Amino acid sequence: MSRNIAVILAAGKGVRMRSELPKVMHKVANLPMITHVVRAARAAGVDNIVVVTGHGREQLMESLAGEGLAFVVQEQQLGTGHALMQAGGLAGPDDTIMVLCGDTPLLRGDTLKNLLAYHHQTGAVATVLTTRVKNPAGYGRIVRDQSGRLERIVEDKDASPEIKAIDEINSGMYCFQAGPVFAALQDIEPVNAQGEYYLTDVLPLFLAQGLPVEVLLHPDEEELYGVNDRIQLAYAERVLRRRKNHDLMTGGVTIMDPATTFIDVDVRIGMDTVILPFTIIAGDTTIGSNCTIGPGSHIIDSSLGNNVVVENSKLLECQVDDDCTIGPFAYLRPQAVLKRGAKVGDFVEIKKSTIGEKSKVPHLAYVGDALVGTGVNIGAGTITCNYDGRNKHVTVIEDGAFIGSNTNLVAPVRIGKNATTGAGSTITKEVPDEALGVERARQKNISDWAKRKNSPDDAS
């Protein structure tokens, strides 16, 4: 049974990126470029995916581990034709090979689905995906005959001035019948300015044999955009962010200023949520409906329920249930959990702690390694002293407790149900249910202190 196989070319170093990182591993919208290409192939229904690696292959293979991909190595980067040769042992003669570029993160699955469908429909031995661009410099040009059919593809460095004036360019993406293309690759020679084996050189061989070669002209040049330097990387970033914002707004999310809002492709946001300017929402984040996020908030790999308000705050790997209020200037660190209706106010840091339903940490507090019950109030300046220099310890605050301002809770320690701690106390022992825990020196007033401290006699 014949298969569709995607071969992604990703062996090049990408000299113009000026980086030790392989070009295709540079991130766009927080995902490596090549990951976007893999996803586009899968969206087109292609599950057999081969990546041709070369420069930095250990990093690349480690980055893509777990994606279910096959890898082949191009030890010397001798051109696109040579790159495809490396995958020859993984395809049968009746398979369809779809060649993709690892540096085209704007590619959509629907486009590849159309390419495959057109290739199979026409019965072509090869189909070239092309587009028209305003500035074709650097691209291979599509040269057609008088009937409009493909005659040849001429690389930019090998093109005459007349050829360079052509605005239809080769995207570098193709479909091939596996048997013919791998046979033709044995016959091409590196007779060009680059001294490389061009994959495009198989096309004249097919045409000379009378085999059908088709061209599919794609109307959206932006989608076939290749990234070669960091300026182009930034452009691709803007496009993907724009697409994501557009999809969210179409789905019922209000984004006040899309130009200053940065949302990763995997983020999910419910209807009637409002995203305010200068907000970054990254990674595997889910936000419910009727929330208000921002301005100036940064949320990473977190889950937020419905009716949540986050103002000028950072959330990292945390869980927030419905009806919670956070900020301004709060920091929720990994494993922070806010139960329904909890409030975390200004300049509060929560780390690896659960804040119970309708409990409040209104301002200027640090809560780490703690279990906080329902209806608890934690006063300003309170700190859970969870680290003894070697180990972290847990603080337990039971339902209904009231923690006075500037309390130090030295873990491990338990504050009982409906218990209270006096302001300014350092609590090192359990406070039983309903009890008041106070630990502070008795106040002493020194009369005439102001007069005495300013006296000339005291200066001596």
HELIX and SHEET records of a PDB file:
HELIX    1   1 VAL A   15  MET A   17  5                                   3    
HELIX    2   2 LYS A   23  MET A   25  5                                   3    
HELIX    3   3 MET A   33  ALA A   43  1                                  11    
HELIX    4   4 ARG A   57  SER A   63  1                                   7    
HELIX    5   5 THR A   80  MET A   85  1                                   6    
HELIX    6   6 GLY A   88  LEU A   90  5                                   3    
HELIX    7   7 GLY A  109  THR A  122  1                                  14    
HELIX    8   8 ASP A  156  ASP A  158  5                                   3    
HELIX    9   9 PRO A  161  LYS A  164  1                                   4    
HELIX   10  10 ALA A  178  LEU A  185  1                                   8    
HELIX   11  11 LEU A  199  ASP A  201  5                                   3    
HELIX   12  12 VAL A  202  ALA A  208  1                                   7    
HELIX   13  13 GLU A  221  LEU A  224  5                                   4    
HELIX   14  14 ARG A  230  THR A  250  1                                  21    
HELIX   15  15 PRO A  258  THR A  260  5                                   3    
HELIX   16  16 TRP A  449  LYS A  453  1                                   5    
HELIX   17  17 PRO A  456  ALA A  459  1                                   4    
SHEET    1   A 7 ALA A  70  VAL A  73  0                                        
SHEET    2   A 7 ASN A  48  THR A  53  1                                        
SHEET    3   A 7 ASN A   4  ALA A  10  1                                        
SHEET    4   A 7 THR A  96  CYS A 101  1                                        
SHEET    5   A 7 GLU A 168  GLN A 177 -1                                        
SHEET    6   A 7 ALA A 126  ARG A 132 -1                                        
SHEET    7   A 7 VAL A 213  LEU A 217  1                                        
SHEET    1   B 2 LYS A  27  VAL A  28  0                                        
SHEET    2   B 2 LEU A  31  PRO A  32 -1                                        
SHEET    1   C 2 ARG A 141  ARG A 144  0                                        
SHEET    2   C 2 LEU A 150  VAL A 154 -1                                        
SHEET    1   D11 THR A 254  ILE A 255  0                                        
SHEET    2   D11 VAL A 274  ILE A 275  1                                        
SHEET    3   D11 THR A 292  ILE A 293  1                                        
SHEET    4   D11 VAL A 309  VAL A 310  1                                        
SHEET    5   D11 THR A 325  ILE A 326  1                                        
SHEET    6   D11 LYS A 343  LYS A 351  1                                        
SHEET    7   D11 TYR A 331  LEU A 332  1                                        
SHEET    8   D11 LYS A 314  LEU A 316  1                                        
SHEET    9   D11 HIS A 298  ILE A 300  1                                        
SHEET   10   D11 THR A 279  ALA A 282  1                                        
SHEET   11   D11 THR A 261  ILE A 263  1                                        
SHEET    1   E 7 THR A 254  ILE A 255  0                                        
SHEET    2   E 7 VAL A 274  ILE A 275  1                                        
SHEET    3   E 7 THR A 292  ILE A 293  1                                        
SHEET    4   E 7 VAL A 309  VAL A 310  1                                        
SHEET    5   E 7 THR A 325  ILE A 326  1                                        
SHEET    6   E 7 LYS A 343  LYS A 351  1                                        
SHEET    7   E 7 LYS A 360  GLY A 368  1                                        
SHEET    1   F 9 ARG A 268  ILE A 269  0                                        
SHEET    2   F 9 THR A 286  ILE A 287  1                                        
SHEET    3   F 9 SER A 303  LEU A 304  1                                        
SHEET    4   F 9 GLN A 319  VAL A 320  1                                        
SHEET    5   F 9 VAL A 337  LEU A 338  1                                        
SHEET    6   F 9 THR A 354  ILE A 355  1                                        
SHEET    7   F 9 ALA A 370  VAL A 372  1                                        
SHEET    8   F 9 THR A 395  ILE A 397  1                                        
SHEET    9   F 9 VAL A 413  ILE A 415  1                                        
SHEET    1   G 4 ASN A 377  ILE A 378  0                                        
SHEET    2   G 4 PHE A 402  ILE A 403  1                                        
SHEET    3   G 4 THR A 420  THR A 421  1                                        
SHEET    4   G 4 LEU A 436  GLY A 437  1                                        
SHEET    1   H 3 ILE A 383  CYS A 385  0                                        
SHEET    2   H 3 ASN A 408  VAL A 410  1                                        
SHEET    3   H 3 THR A 426  ILE A 427  1                                        
END                                                                             
